[in-house]
Amino acid sequence: MKREVKRVVVLSLKIFPMALYVMNPNKFRACEFLIWFHEGERGDKIIVFADNLFVLVEYAMKLRKPMIYGATSHLGRTKILQAFKTSRDVNTIFLSKEKYTKGETRKALYCITR
């Protein structure tokens, strides 16, 4: 039993600092401000990339913005990208870097960011 407890403690000591680093409230506030400034003041289109899926989902949900990641269906991706390209209602999307490396999304993003 001691070995299992030690393993859990060591694992939690490794994971907690990383979780604190990626979910740093100052980083969230900075991201929120940059989105507010570029959307509101300048009217820019913004793509926010995230390496960590947990961070991607949390930021997108808290800021109420659409997100594209591995579990997003092809139809969902297409709708989000089309709304991002054409609509004034969707000015920011959150994108996982994993999904960005796939071919069809890269082509769509190239057209969007041109």
C-alpha angles and dihedrals in degrees: 000000000000091000092055093048091049090050092051092048093049091046093049091049089055096044100042097063090047091050090048090049096051095040095044108155091219091057090050092051091048091051091047092050094048091050091047092048098046096041098041106030101032105020093230128161112239134200115192114200123203130188093195117066093206091056092046093054095043095048094044093048095046092047093040095233129140118258136200120205139139096294094050110110122235090250091050092049091049093050093048094047093046091050090047092052099044111019129078089208094070110054099146132046130179116223132187113228088227090063092043092062092061113100105240095047091050091054091049092049092049089057092046098049096044 
